[in-house]
Amino acid sequence: MPGPYVIRGSVLLPEAELLWRFSRSSGPGGQHVNTSDSQVELRFDLARTESLPEVWKSRALERLAPRLVDGVIAVRASEHRSQWRNRETAATRLTSLLAEATAPPPRPRRATKIPRGINERRLREKKARSQTKRGRSGRDWG
């Protein structure tokens, strides 16, 4: 799955701006797992990239601030035994993270008035429920 990776629309992450690191996965496994470098760490320098539009970049820097270390975002993957599948997983994670962080903010909600009919129906139902519950009290039982 060599790059470039699509974030959204026509905006791509070029392979040249990604830094891959491989290490041994932790946890249980067989003979081979202790010798193969299957854990993948993918790093992307968000602060210095030229591949993102300036608006997207500022949005992502603001939203991902807690995850950034010196403007660099890191994603790890070690679920699979194969390094290739872990690479795919890490790349997918990074692109979806960036797509979410660069998305435009949602439109503000426009306040609307509750229609009179709905409010009246709610009050009628409350009154009926109140009558039902009042009828359950044991005052006039025998």
Stockholm file with secondary structure:
# STOCKHOLM 1.0

chainA/1-142         MPGPYVIRGSVLLPEAELLWRFSRSSGPGGQHVNTSDSQVELRFDLARTESLPEVWKSRALERLAPRLVDGVIAVRASEHRSQWRNRETAATRLTSLLAEATAPPPRPRRATKIPRGINERRLREKKARSQTKRGRSGRDWG
#=GR chainA/1-142 SS CCSCEEEETTEEECGGGEEEEEECCCSCCCTGGGTSCCEEEEEEETTTCSSSCHHHHHHHHHHTGGGCBTTEEEEEECSSSSHHHHHHHHHHHHHHHHHHHHSCCCCCCCCCCCCHHHHHHHHHHHHHHHHHHHHTSSTTCC
#=GC SS_cons         CCSCEEEETTEEECGGGEEEEEECCCSCCCTGGGTSCCEEEEEEETTTCSSSCHHHHHHHHHHTGGGCBTTEEEEEECSSSSHHHHHHHHHHHHHHHHHHHHSCCCCCCCCCCCCHHHHHHHHHHHHHHHHHHHHTSSTTCC
//
